[in-house]
Amino acid sequence: MQERRQPEIIAGRVNADGSIAAGDGFTVQKAGAGSYTVTFPSGFRLIGCTANAAGTPNVITVVFDTWTDRSVRVATLNISFSPLDGVFTFAAVGVQQ
């Protein structure tokens, strides 16, 4: 039987302009209106991630557009499901490779 790896959690809060408000162990690139790519360090293999809107007026939901073993693209949307820059929080679970 293979030895089980302990999960690692990386969590943070990202401002509407794409800057990091809280957390470490990740980078963020703002890709357009309401679109952010969160990238994790090499050696971290993403297993799952959750995110929530965090206090920006009119931003009602956060969805994952795409993801890889090392990154996730987050979209913040308004009530009409149109992209809108917004603050969000996330928690990513991964394992060391």
KESEDREN-431743 format. One record per atom (N, C-alpha, C, O): residue in three letters; atom name; residue number from 1; x negated, z, y negated. Coordinates in Angstrom, 2 decimals, padded with zeros to 5 digits. Example, Ala and Ser with C-alpha at 12.3 -4.5 7.8 and 13.67 -1.06 7.14 Angstrom:
BEGIN
(pt "ALA"; "N"; 1; (-013.19; 007.80; 005.69));
(pt "ALA"; "CA"; 1; (-012.30; 007.80; 004.50));
(pt "ALA"; "C"; 1; (-013.20; 007.80; 003.30));
(pt "ALA"; "O"; 1; (-014.24; 008.46; 003.32));
(pt "SER"; "N"; 2; (-012.85; 007.08; 002.25));
(pt "SER"; "CA"; 2; (-013.67; 007.14; 001.06));
(pt "SER"; "C"; 2; (-012.90; 007.87; -000.03));
(pt "SER"; "O"; 2; (-013.41; 008.04; -001.14));
***
This chain:
BEGIN
(pt "MET"; "N"; 1; (-000.85; 000.00; 001.18));
(pt "MET"; "CA"; 1; (000.00; 000.00; 000.00));
(pt "MET"; "C"; 1; (-000.89; 000.00; -001.24));
(pt "MET"; "O"; 1; (-001.88; 000.72; -001.31));
(pt "GLN"; "N"; 2; (-000.51; -000.82; -002.23));
(pt "GLN"; "CA"; 2; (-001.26; -000.90; -003.47));
(pt "GLN"; "C"; 2; (-001.09; 000.37; -004.29));
(pt "GLN"; "O"; 2; (-000.02; 000.99; -004.30));
(pt "GLU"; "N"; 3; (-002.15; 000.74; -004.98));
(pt "GLU"; "CA"; 3; (-002.07; 001.89; -005.88));
(pt "GLU"; "C"; 3; (-001.19; 001.52; -007.08));
(pt "GLU"; "O"; 3; (-001.33; 000.44; -007.65));
(pt "ARG"; "N"; 4; (-000.30; 002.42; -007.45));
(pt "ARG"; "CA"; 4; (000.60; 002.17; -008.58));
(pt "ARG"; "C"; 4; (-000.12; 002.44; -009.89));
(pt "ARG"; "O"; 4; (-000.85; 003.43; -010.02));
(pt "ARG"; "N"; 5; (000.09; 001.56; -010.85));
(pt "ARG"; "CA"; 5; (-000.50; 001.74; -012.18));
(pt "ARG"; "C"; 5; (000.45; 002.53; -013.05));
(pt "ARG"; "O"; 5; (001.67; 002.38; -012.96));
(pt "GLN"; "N"; 6; (-000.11; 003.37; -013.90));
(pt "GLN"; "CA"; 6; (000.70; 004.14; -014.84));
(pt "GLN"; "C"; 6; (001.12; 003.24; -016.00));
(pt "GLN"; "O"; 6; (000.30; 002.50; -016.54));
(pt "PRO"; "N"; 7; (002.38; 003.29; -016.39));
(pt "PRO"; "CA"; 7; (002.81; 002.47; -017.52));
(pt "PRO"; "C"; 7; (002.22; 002.99; -018.83));
(pt "PRO"; "O"; 7; (001.91; 004.18; -018.97));
(pt "GLU"; "N"; 8; (002.10; 002.10; -019.77));
(pt "GLU"; "CA"; 8; (001.65; 002.44; -021.12));
(pt "GLU"; "C"; 8; (002.75; 002.00; -022.08));
(pt "GLU"; "O"; 8; (003.38; 000.97; -021.88));
(pt "ILE"; "N"; 9; (002.97; 002.80; -023.12));
(pt "ILE"; "CA"; 9; (004.00; 002.47; -024.11));
(pt "ILE"; "C"; 9; (003.33; 002.26; -025.46));
(pt "ILE"; "O"; 9; (002.55; 003.09; -025.91));
(pt "ILE"; "N"; 10; (003.65; 001.15; -026.09));
(pt "ILE"; "CA"; 10; (003.23; 000.88; -027.46));
(pt "ILE"; "C"; 10; (004.51; 000.75; -028.28));
(pt "ILE"; "O"; 10; (005.38; -000.05; -027.95));
(pt "ALA"; "N"; 11; (004.61; 001.53; -029.34));
(pt "ALA"; "CA"; 11; (005.81; 001.53; -030.17));
(pt "ALA"; "C"; 11; (005.43; 001.41; -031.64));
(pt "ALA"; "O"; 11; (004.33; 001.79; -032.04));
(pt "GLY"; "N"; 12; (006.35; 000.88; -032.42));
(pt "GLY"; "CA"; 12; (006.06; 000.75; -033.84));
(pt "GLY"; "C"; 12; (007.28; 000.43; -034.67));
(pt "GLY"; "O"; 12; (008.38; 000.20; -034.16));
(pt "ARG"; "N"; 13; (007.05; 000.42; -035.97));
(pt "ARG"; "CA"; 13; (008.07; 000.05; -036.97));
(pt "ARG"; "C"; 13; (007.45; -001.03; -037.84));
(pt "ARG"; "O"; 13; (006.32; -000.88; -038.32));
(pt "VAL"; "N"; 14; (008.18; -002.12; -038.03));
(pt "VAL"; "CA"; 14; (007.67; -003.27; -038.78));
(pt "VAL"; "C"; 14; (008.55; -003.47; -040.01));
(pt "VAL"; "O"; 14; (009.78; -003.49; -039.93));
(pt "ASN"; "N"; 15; (007.89; -003.63; -041.17));
(pt "ASN"; "CA"; 15; (008.60; -003.89; -042.42));
(pt "ASN"; "C"; 15; (009.12; -005.32; -042.47));
(pt "ASN"; "O"; 15; (008.67; -006.18; -041.71));
(pt "ALA"; "N"; 16; (010.07; -005.58; -043.37));
(pt "ALA"; "CA"; 16; (010.67; -006.91; -043.51));
(pt "ALA"; "C"; 16; (009.64; -007.99; -043.84));
(pt "ALA"; "O"; 16; (009.82; -009.15; -043.49));
(pt "ASP"; "N"; 17; (008.55; -007.60; -044.52));
(pt "ASP"; "CA"; 17; (007.51; -008.58; -044.86));
(pt "ASP"; "C"; 17; (006.50; -008.79; -043.74));
(pt "ASP"; "O"; 17; (005.55; -009.57; -043.90));
(pt "GLY"; "N"; 18; (006.69; -008.11; -042.59));
(pt "GLY"; "CA"; 18; (005.80; -008.27; -041.44));
(pt "GLY"; "C"; 18; (004.66; -007.27; -041.39));
(pt "GLY"; "O"; 18; (003.88; -007.28; -040.43));
(pt "SER"; "N"; 19; (004.53; -006.42; -042.39));
(pt "SER"; "CA"; 19; (003.48; -005.41; -042.36));
(pt "SER"; "C"; 19; (003.89; -004.27; -041.42));
(pt "SER"; "O"; 19; (005.08; -004.04; -041.18));
(pt "ILE"; "N"; 20; (002.90; -003.57; -040.90));
(pt "ILE"; "CA"; 20; (003.16; -002.47; -039.97));
(pt "ILE"; "C"; 20; (003.44; -001.20; -040.76));
(pt "ILE"; "O"; 20; (002.60; -000.75; -041.55));
(pt "ALA"; "N"; 21; (004.62; -000.62; -040.55));
(pt "ALA"; "CA"; 21; (005.00; 000.62; -041.22));
(pt "ALA"; "C"; 21; (004.56; 001.84; -040.43));
(pt "ALA"; "O"; 21; (004.23; 002.88; -041.01));
(pt "ALA"; "N"; 22; (004.56; 001.72; -039.10));
(pt "ALA"; "CA"; 22; (004.17; 002.84; -038.24));
(pt "ALA"; "C"; 22; (003.73; 002.30; -036.89));
(pt "ALA"; "O"; 22; (004.19; 001.25; -036.44));
(pt "GLY"; "N"; 23; (002.82; 003.03; -036.26));
(pt "GLY"; "CA"; 23; (002.34; 002.65; -034.94));
(pt "GLY"; "C"; 23; (000.99; 001.96; -034.99));
(pt "GLY"; "O"; 23; (000.49; 001.60; -036.06));
(pt "ASP"; "N"; 24; (000.40; 001.78; -033.83));
(pt "ASP"; "CA"; 24; (-000.85; 001.04; -033.71));
(pt "ASP"; "C"; 24; (-000.93; 000.44; -032.31));
(pt "ASP"; "O"; 24; (-000.07; 000.68; -031.46));
(pt "GLY"; "N"; 25; (-001.98; -000.36; -032.08));
(pt "GLY"; "CA"; 25; (-002.13; -001.01; -030.80));
(pt "GLY"; "C"; 25; (-001.40; -002.34; -030.72));
(pt "GLY"; "O"; 25; (-001.15; -002.86; -029.63));
(pt "PHE"; "N"; 26; (-001.05; -002.91; -031.88));
(pt "PHE"; "CA"; 26; (-000.37; -004.20; -031.93));
(pt "PHE"; "C"; 26; (-000.62; -004.85; -033.29));
(pt "PHE"; "O"; 26; (-001.00; -004.18; -034.24));
(pt "THR"; "N"; 27; (-000.40; -006.15; -033.36));
(pt "THR"; "CA"; 27; (-000.44; -006.88; -034.63));
(pt "THR"; "C"; 27; (000.90; -007.59; -034.79));
(pt "THR"; "O"; 27; (001.63; -007.78; -033.82));
(pt "VAL"; "N"; 28; (001.20; -007.98; -036.03));
(pt "VAL"; "CA"; 28; (002.46; -008.68; -036.31));
(pt "VAL"; "C"; 28; (002.15; -009.88; -037.19));
(pt "VAL"; "O"; 28; (001.37; -009.79; -038.14));
(pt "GLN"; "N"; 29; (002.76; -011.00; -036.86));
(pt "GLN"; "CA"; 29; (002.69; -012.18; -037.71));
(pt "GLN"; "C"; 29; (004.11; -012.61; -038.05));
(pt "GLN"; "O"; 29; (004.92; -012.84; -037.16));
(pt "LYS"; "N"; 30; (004.39; -012.70; -039.34));
(pt "LYS"; "CA"; 30; (005.72; -013.17; -039.77));
(pt "LYS"; "C"; 30; (005.72; -014.69; -039.68));
(pt "LYS"; "O"; 30; (004.90; -015.35; -040.31));
(pt "ALA"; "N"; 31; (006.65; -015.24; -038.88));
(pt "ALA"; "CA"; 31; (006.66; -016.67; -038.60));
(pt "ALA"; "C"; 31; (007.68; -017.44; -039.43));
(pt "ALA"; "O"; 31; (007.69; -018.67; -039.40));
(pt "GLY"; "N"; 32; (008.52; -016.76; -040.17));
(pt "GLY"; "CA"; 32; (009.56; -017.40; -040.97));
(pt "GLY"; "C"; 32; (010.64; -016.37; -041.26));
(pt "GLY"; "O"; 32; (010.48; -015.19; -040.96));
(pt "ALA"; "N"; 33; (011.73; -016.82; -041.86));
(pt "ALA"; "CA"; 33; (012.82; -015.91; -042.19));
(pt "ALA"; "C"; 33; (013.32; -015.20; -040.94));
(pt "ALA"; "O"; 33; (013.78; -015.85; -040.00));
(pt "GLY"; "N"; 34; (013.23; -013.89; -040.92));
(pt "GLY"; "CA"; 34; (013.72; -013.09; -039.81));
(pt "GLY"; "C"; 34; (013.01; -013.30; -038.49));
(pt "GLY"; "O"; 34; (013.56; -012.96; -037.45));
(pt "SER"; "N"; 35; (011.81; -013.85; -038.51));
(pt "SER"; "CA"; 35; (011.08; -014.14; -037.27));
(pt "SER"; "C"; 35; (009.69; -013.50; -037.31));
(pt "SER"; "O"; 35; (008.92; -013.75; -038.23));
(pt "TYR"; "N"; 36; (009.40; -012.70; -036.30));
(pt "TYR"; "CA"; 36; (008.15; -011.93; -036.25));
(pt "TYR"; "C"; 36; (007.57; -012.01; -034.83));
(pt "TYR"; "O"; 36; (008.29; -011.84; -033.85));
(pt "THR"; "N"; 37; (006.27; -012.27; -034.73));
(pt "THR"; "CA"; 37; (005.61; -012.24; -033.43));
(pt "THR"; "C"; 37; (004.77; -010.97; -033.36));
(pt "THR"; "O"; 37; (003.87; -010.75; -034.17));
(pt "VAL"; "N"; 38; (005.09; -010.12; -032.38));
(pt "VAL"; "CA"; 38; (004.34; -008.88; -032.14));
(pt "VAL"; "C"; 38; (003.40; -009.16; -030.97));
(pt "VAL"; "O"; 38; (003.84; -009.56; -029.89));
(pt "THR"; "N"; 39; (002.10; -008.95; -031.19));
(pt "THR"; "CA"; 39; (001.09; -009.23; -030.16));
(pt "THR"; "C"; 39; (000.40; -007.93; -029.76));
(pt "THR"; "O"; 39; (000.05; -007.10; -030.61));
(pt "PHE"; "N"; 40; (000.20; -007.77; -028.46));
(pt "PHE"; "CA"; 40; (-000.42; -006.58; -027.90));
(pt "PHE"; "C"; 40; (-001.85; -006.90; -027.49));
(pt "PHE"; "O"; 40; (-002.19; -008.07; -027.31));
(pt "PRO"; "N"; 41; (-002.71; -005.88; -027.32));
(pt "PRO"; "CA"; 41; (-004.12; -006.12; -027.02));
(pt "PRO"; "C"; 41; (-004.33; -006.74; -025.64));
(pt "PRO"; "O"; 41; (-003.50; -006.60; -024.74));
(pt "SER"; "N"; 42; (-005.47; -007.42; -025.50));
(pt "SER"; "CA"; 42; (-005.81; -007.95; -024.18));
(pt "SER"; "C"; 42; (-005.93; -006.79; -023.21));
(pt "SER"; "O"; 42; (-006.37; -005.70; -023.58));
(pt "GLY"; "N"; 43; (-005.53; -007.02; -021.99));
(pt "GLY"; "CA"; 43; (-005.52; -005.94; -021.01));
(pt "GLY"; "C"; 43; (-004.17; -005.26; -020.87));
(pt "GLY"; "O"; 43; (-003.93; -004.56; -019.89));
(pt "PHE"; "N"; 44; (-003.29; -005.46; -021.86));
(pt "PHE"; "CA"; 44; (-001.94; -004.89; -021.81));
(pt "PHE"; "C"; 44; (-001.01; -005.99; -021.32));
(pt "PHE"; "O"; 44; (-000.86; -007.02; -021.99));
(pt "ARG"; "N"; 45; (-000.38; -005.79; -020.18));
(pt "ARG"; "CA"; 45; (000.56; -006.78; -019.64));
(pt "ARG"; "C"; 45; (001.97; -006.25; -019.86));
(pt "ARG"; "O"; 45; (002.38; -005.25; -019.28));
(pt "LEU"; "N"; 46; (002.71; -006.95; -020.72));
(pt "LEU"; "CA"; 46; (004.06; -006.55; -021.10));
(pt "LEU"; "C"; 46; (005.02; -006.65; -019.92));
(pt "LEU"; "O"; 46; (005.08; -007.68; -019.24));
(pt "ILE"; "N"; 47; (005.75; -005.58; -019.68));
(pt "ILE"; "CA"; 47; (006.77; -005.56; -018.63));
(pt "ILE"; "C"; 47; (008.16; -005.60; -019.24));
(pt "ILE"; "O"; 47; (009.03; -006.32; -018.76));
(pt "GLY"; "N"; 48; (008.37; -004.82; -020.30));
(pt "GLY"; "CA"; 48; (009.69; -004.78; -020.94));
(pt "GLY"; "C"; 48; (009.56; -004.32; -022.38));
(pt "GLY"; "O"; 48; (008.56; -003.71; -022.76));
(pt "CYS"; "N"; 49; (010.58; -004.61; -023.17));
(pt "CYS"; "CA"; 49; (010.55; -004.25; -024.58));
(pt "CYS"; "C"; 49; (011.98; -004.08; -025.08));
(pt "CYS"; "O"; 49; (012.90; -004.77; -024.64));
(pt "THR"; "N"; 50; (012.15; -003.16; -026.01));
(pt "THR"; "CA"; 50; (013.44; -002.98; -026.68));
(pt "THR"; "C"; 50; (013.18; -002.88; -028.18));
(pt "THR"; "O"; 50; (012.11; -002.44; -028.60));
(pt "ALA"; "N"; 51; (014.15; -003.28; -028.98));
(pt "ALA"; "CA"; 51; (014.00; -003.23; -030.43));
(pt "ALA"; "C"; 51; (015.34; -002.97; -031.08));
(pt "ALA"; "O"; 51; (016.39; -003.26; -030.51));
(pt "ASN"; "N"; 52; (015.30; -002.40; -032.29));
(pt "ASN"; "CA"; 52; (016.51; -002.08; -033.04));
(pt "ASN"; "C"; 52; (016.30; -002.35; -034.53));
(pt "ASN"; "O"; 52; (015.20; -002.19; -035.05));
(pt "ALA"; "N"; 53; (017.37; -002.75; -035.20));
(pt "ALA"; "CA"; 53; (017.35; -002.86; -036.65));
(pt "ALA"; "C"; 53; (017.15; -001.47; -037.22));
(pt "ALA"; "O"; 53; (017.64; -000.49; -036.65));
(pt "ALA"; "N"; 54; (016.44; -001.37; -038.33));
(pt "ALA"; "CA"; 54; (016.06; -000.04; -038.83));
(pt "ALA"; "C"; 54; (016.31; 000.10; -040.32));
(pt "ALA"; "O"; 54; (015.38; 000.35; -041.09));
(pt "GLY"; "N"; 55; (017.55; -000.06; -040.74));
(pt "GLY"; "CA"; 55; (017.89; 000.33; -042.10));
(pt "GLY"; "C"; 55; (017.89; -000.75; -043.16));
(pt "GLY"; "O"; 55; (018.06; -000.42; -044.34));
(pt "THR"; "N"; 56; (017.71; -002.01; -042.81));
(pt "THR"; "CA"; 56; (017.80; -003.06; -043.82));
(pt "THR"; "C"; 56; (019.27; -003.43; -044.00));
(pt "THR"; "O"; 56; (019.94; -003.76; -043.01));
(pt "PRO"; "N"; 57; (019.80; -003.39; -045.22));
(pt "PRO"; "CA"; 57; (021.20; -003.77; -045.42));
(pt "PRO"; "C"; 57; (021.46; -005.19; -044.91));
(pt "PRO"; "O"; 57; (020.64; -006.09; -045.12));
(pt "ASN"; "N"; 58; (022.57; -005.39; -044.25));
(pt "ASN"; "CA"; 58; (023.04; -006.68; -043.74));
(pt "ASN"; "C"; 58; (022.35; -007.14; -042.47));
(pt "ASN"; "O"; 58; (022.81; -008.11; -041.85));
(pt "VAL"; "N"; 59; (021.26; -006.50; -042.04));
(pt "VAL"; "CA"; 59; (020.67; -006.85; -040.75));
(pt "VAL"; "C"; 59; (021.38; -006.02; -039.69));
(pt "VAL"; "O"; 59; (021.30; -004.79; -039.71));
(pt "ILE"; "N"; 60; (022.06; -006.69; -038.78));
(pt "ILE"; "CA"; 60; (022.86; -005.96; -037.81));
(pt "ILE"; "C"; 60; (022.32; -005.98; -036.40));
(pt "ILE"; "O"; 60; (022.68; -005.14; -035.57));
(pt "THR"; "N"; 61; (021.45; -006.94; -036.11));
(pt "THR"; "CA"; 61; (020.95; -007.02; -034.74));
(pt "THR"; "C"; 61; (019.53; -007.55; -034.69));
(pt "THR"; "O"; 61; (019.06; -008.24; -035.59));
(pt "VAL"; "N"; 62; (018.87; -007.20; -033.62));
(pt "VAL"; "CA"; 62; (017.51; -007.67; -033.35));
(pt "VAL"; "C"; 62; (017.54; -008.27; -031.96));
(pt "VAL"; "O"; 62; (018.01; -007.63; -031.02));
(pt "VAL"; "N"; 63; (017.03; -009.49; -031.83));
(pt "VAL"; "CA"; 63; (016.99; -010.14; -030.52));
(pt "VAL"; "C"; 63; (015.57; -010.62; -030.23));
(pt "VAL"; "O"; 63; (014.76; -010.79; -031.14));
(pt "PHE"; "N"; 64; (015.29; -010.82; -028.95));
(pt "PHE"; "CA"; 64; (014.01; -011.38; -028.55));
(pt "PHE"; "C"; 64; (014.18; -012.88; -028.36));
(pt "PHE"; "O"; 64; (015.00; -013.33; -027.57));
(pt "ASP"; "N"; 65; (013.38; -013.63; -029.10));
(pt "ASP"; "CA"; 65; (013.43; -015.08; -029.05));
(pt "ASP"; "C"; 65; (012.65; -015.58; -027.82));
(pt "ASP"; "O"; 65; (013.19; -016.31; -026.99));
(pt "THR"; "N"; 66; (011.39; -015.19; -027.72));
(pt "THR"; "CA"; 66; (010.54; -015.55; -026.58));
(pt "THR"; "C"; 66; (009.59; -014.39; -026.32));
(pt "THR"; "O"; 66; (009.40; -013.52; -027.17));
(pt "TRP"; "N"; 67; (008.99; -014.38; -025.12));
(pt "TRP"; "CA"; 67; (007.94; -013.41; -024.87));
(pt "TRP"; "C"; 67; (007.00; -013.90; -023.79));
(pt "TRP"; "O"; 67; (007.35; -014.75; -022.97));
(pt "THR"; "N"; 68; (005.79; -013.34; -023.81));
(pt "THR"; "CA"; 68; (004.75; -013.64; -022.83));
(pt "THR"; "C"; 68; (004.24; -012.31; -022.30));
(pt "THR"; "O"; 68; (004.80; -011.26; -022.60));
(pt "ASP"; "N"; 69; (003.19; -012.36; -021.51));
(pt "ASP"; "CA"; 69; (002.58; -011.12; -021.01));
(pt "ASP"; "C"; 69; (001.99; -010.27; -022.14));
(pt "ASP"; "O"; 69; (001.82; -009.06; -021.97));
(pt "ARG"; "N"; 70; (001.66; -010.89; -023.29));
(pt "ARG"; "CA"; 70; (001.00; -010.16; -024.37));
(pt "ARG"; "C"; 70; (001.71; -010.18; -025.70));
(pt "ARG"; "O"; 70; (001.23; -009.58; -026.66));
(pt "SER"; "N"; 71; (002.85; -010.85; -025.80));
(pt "SER"; "CA"; 71; (003.52; -010.91; -027.11));
(pt "SER"; "C"; 71; (005.02; -011.08; -026.93));
(pt "SER"; "O"; 71; (005.52; -011.46; -025.87));
(pt "VAL"; "N"; 72; (005.72; -010.79; -028.02));
(pt "VAL"; "CA"; 72; (007.17; -010.97; -028.06));
(pt "VAL"; "C"; 72; (007.53; -011.46; -029.46));
(pt "VAL"; "O"; 72; (007.00; -010.97; -030.46));
(pt "ARG"; "N"; 73; (008.44; -012.44; -029.53));
(pt "ARG"; "CA"; 73; (008.93; -012.88; -030.83));
(pt "ARG"; "C"; 73; (010.27; -012.23; -031.07));
(pt "ARG"; "O"; 73; (011.20; -012.36; -030.27));
(pt "VAL"; "N"; 74; (010.38; -011.52; -032.19));
(pt "VAL"; "CA"; 74; (011.57; -010.77; -032.56));
(pt "VAL"; "C"; 74; (012.29; -011.51; -033.68));
(pt "VAL"; "O"; 74; (011.67; -011.98; -034.62));
(pt "ALA"; "N"; 75; (013.61; -011.61; -033.57));
(pt "ALA"; "CA"; 75; (014.43; -012.21; -034.62));
(pt "ALA"; "C"; 75; (015.39; -011.15; -035.15));
(pt "ALA"; "O"; 75; (016.09; -010.50; -034.38));
(pt "THR"; "N"; 76; (015.42; -010.99; -036.47));
(pt "THR"; "CA"; 76; (016.38; -010.09; -037.11));
(pt "THR"; "C"; 76; (017.47; -010.97; -037.71));
(pt "THR"; "O"; 76; (017.19; -011.95; -038.41));
(pt "LEU"; "N"; 77; (018.73; -010.61; -037.42));
(pt "LEU"; "CA"; 77; (019.87; -011.46; -037.78));
(pt "LEU"; "C"; 77; (020.93; -010.70; -038.56));
(pt "LEU"; "O"; 77; (021.08; -009.49; -038.41));
(pt "ASN"; "N"; 78; (021.65; -011.43; -039.41));
(pt "ASN"; "CA"; 78; (022.74; -010.82; -040.16));
(pt "ASN"; "C"; 78; (024.05; -010.91; -039.36));
(pt "ASN"; "O"; 78; (024.05; -011.34; -038.21));
(pt "ILE"; "N"; 79; (025.15; -010.52; -039.99));
(pt "ILE"; "CA"; 79; (026.44; -010.48; -039.29));
(pt "ILE"; "C"; 79; (026.90; -011.86; -038.82));
(pt "ILE"; "O"; 79; (027.70; -011.97; -037.89));
(pt "SER"; "N"; 80; (026.41; -012.93; -039.46));
(pt "SER"; "CA"; 80; (026.74; -014.30; -039.06));
(pt "SER"; "C"; 80; (025.72; -014.85; -038.05));
(pt "SER"; "O"; 80; (025.76; -016.03; -037.70));
(pt "PHE"; "N"; 81; (024.83; -013.99; -037.59));
(pt "PHE"; "CA"; 81; (023.75; -014.35; -036.67));
(pt "PHE"; "C"; 81; (022.78; -015.38; -037.26));
(pt "PHE"; "O"; 81; (022.20; -016.19; -036.54));
(pt "SER"; "N"; 82; (022.63; -015.32; -038.58));
(pt "SER"; "CA"; 82; (021.63; -016.13; -039.27));
(pt "SER"; "C"; 82; (020.39; -015.28; -039.49));
(pt "SER"; "O"; 82; (020.51; -014.07; -039.70));
(pt "PRO"; "N"; 83; (019.19; -015.88; -039.44));
(pt "PRO"; "CA"; 83; (017.96; -015.12; -039.66));
(pt "PRO"; "C"; 83; (017.92; -014.49; -041.04));
(pt "PRO"; "O"; 83; (018.29; -015.11; -042.04));
(pt "LEU"; "N"; 84; (017.48; -013.24; -041.08));
(pt "LEU"; "CA"; 84; (017.35; -012.50; -042.33));
(pt "LEU"; "C"; 84; (016.20; -011.52; -042.16));
(pt "LEU"; "O"; 84; (016.14; -010.79; -041.18));
(pt "ASP"; "N"; 85; (015.26; -011.51; -043.12));
(pt "ASP"; "CA"; 85; (014.14; -010.58; -043.03));
(pt "ASP"; "C"; 85; (014.67; -009.15; -042.94));
(pt "ASP"; "O"; 85; (015.55; -008.76; -043.70));
(pt "GLY"; "N"; 86; (014.11; -008.38; -042.00));
(pt "GLY"; "CA"; 86; (014.59; -007.01; -041.85));
(pt "GLY"; "C"; 86; (013.59; -006.11; -041.16));
(pt "GLY"; "O"; 86; (012.73; -006.57; -040.40));
(pt "VAL"; "N"; 87; (013.71; -004.84; -041.43));
(pt "VAL"; "CA"; 87; (012.89; -003.81; -040.80));
(pt "VAL"; "C"; 87; (013.40; -003.60; -039.37));
(pt "VAL"; "O"; 87; (014.60; -003.58; -039.13));
(pt "PHE"; "N"; 88; (012.46; -003.44; -038.42));
(pt "PHE"; "CA"; 88; (012.86; -003.15; -037.05));
(pt "PHE"; "C"; 88; (011.86; -002.20; -036.39));
(pt "PHE"; "O"; 88; (010.71; -002.12; -036.80));
(pt "THR"; "N"; 89; (012.34; -001.52; -035.38));
(pt "THR"; "CA"; 89; (011.48; -000.68; -034.55));
(pt "THR"; "C"; 89; (011.47; -001.28; -033.15));
(pt "THR"; "O"; 89; (012.40; -002.00; -032.76));
(pt "PHE"; "N"; 90; (010.42; -000.99; -032.39));
(pt "PHE"; "CA"; 90; (010.35; -001.48; -031.02));
(pt "PHE"; "C"; 90; (009.57; -000.52; -030.16));
(pt "PHE"; "O"; 90; (008.79; 000.29; -030.66));
(pt "ALA"; "N"; 91; (009.79; -000.61; -028.88));
(pt "ALA"; "CA"; 91; (009.00; 000.11; -027.88));
(pt "ALA"; "C"; 91; (008.74; -000.88; -026.74));
(pt "ALA"; "O"; 91; (009.68; -001.44; -026.17));
(pt "ALA"; "N"; 92; (007.46; -001.08; -026.42));
(pt "ALA"; "CA"; 92; (007.06; -002.00; -025.36));
(pt "ALA"; "C"; 92; (006.42; -001.22; -024.23));
(pt "ALA"; "O"; 92; (005.62; -000.31; -024.47));
(pt "VAL"; "N"; 93; (006.78; -001.57; -023.01));
(pt "VAL"; "CA"; 93; (006.21; -000.93; -021.83));
(pt "VAL"; "C"; 93; (005.36; -001.97; -021.12));
(pt "VAL"; "O"; 93; (005.79; -003.10; -020.92));
(pt "GLY"; "N"; 94; (004.16; -001.57; -020.76));
(pt "GLY"; "CA"; 94; (003.26; -002.47; -020.05));
(pt "GLY"; "C"; 94; (002.33; -001.71; -019.15));
(pt "GLY"; "O"; 94; (002.39; -000.48; -019.07));
(pt "VAL"; "N"; 95; (001.47; -002.45; -018.47));
(pt "VAL"; "CA"; 95; (000.45; -001.85; -017.62));
(pt "VAL"; "C"; 95; (-000.88; -002.47; -017.98));
(pt "VAL"; "O"; 95; (-000.94; -003.60; -018.46));
(pt "GLN"; "N"; 96; (-001.94; -001.75; -017.74));
(pt "GLN"; "CA"; 96; (-003.28; -002.26; -017.95));
(pt "GLN"; "C"; 96; (-003.62; -003.24; -016.84));
(pt "GLN"; "O"; 96; (-003.35; -002.98; -015.67));
(pt "GLN"; "N"; 97; (-004.20; -004.36; -017.21));
(pt "GLN"; "CA"; 97; (-004.59; -005.36; -016.21));
(pt "GLN"; "C"; 97; (-005.97; -005.08; -015.71));
(pt "GLN"; "O"; 97; (-006.48; -005.82; -014.86));
***
